[in-house]
Amino acid sequence: MTPPILELIGVRAAYGRIEVLRGVDLRMPRGAVVALLGANGAGKTTLLKVISGQLAPTEGDIHLAGVHVSGATPDELTRAGLCTLPEGRGVFPNLTVEENLRLASYAGTPVERILDEAYDRFPRLAERRRQLAGTMSGGEQQMLALARALASDPALLLLDELSMGLAPIIVDQLYETVAQIADAGVSILVVEQFARSALRVADYAAVMHGGRIVATGEPAEIRAHLADVYLGGAA
């Protein structure tokens, strides 16, 4: 049987003496889009930091494609096929769109391939290629951040609050792109406080509350059985 792309078993993590993750169990199939939902303070972003190697777990096991990776560094996880798009987009505002994309080539992917794929997936970026990234709209910056993330050809993509600060119509467009990325074979774990758009493209959903996964299932099950407090009031 093919191992899941990501599996967490009894994962705990803390900031100093404050425990944030209290025994997280999560199993993510290959090729799936999984929406990780919950209100502010539920532990979602902390969980992404642990998965991506930015924060060491205090207990538990993490497996990436069947390989035990607890304690691995972010660089090691990137080489293993994991890529994170953090909250806040993280583009270089004083560089042009094309300069931002060219930086992604330092991981070894040819520049021409990065540019061709980015402009093919996001035609708006081709129109803005000479524009400073910091002068673009929030949605355009998120497109650029996604294009840069995909340049590493990830097996697993972690998205943290893709919708933050964006108009609903832009969020829907971005999630359409997320669905297309998944169709191309990339597994995606997307963290969202507001559930509507994420559930629309997700294969499965998990809900965090109090540092634990309290419910998992298909999107229809999550919509039908979970309180608005878990979905940020946006189901």
Order of alpha helices (4+ residues) and beta strands (2+ residues): beta-beta-beta-alpha-beta-beta-alpha-beta-alpha-alpha-alpha-alpha-beta-alpha-beta-alpha-beta-beta-alpha-alpha
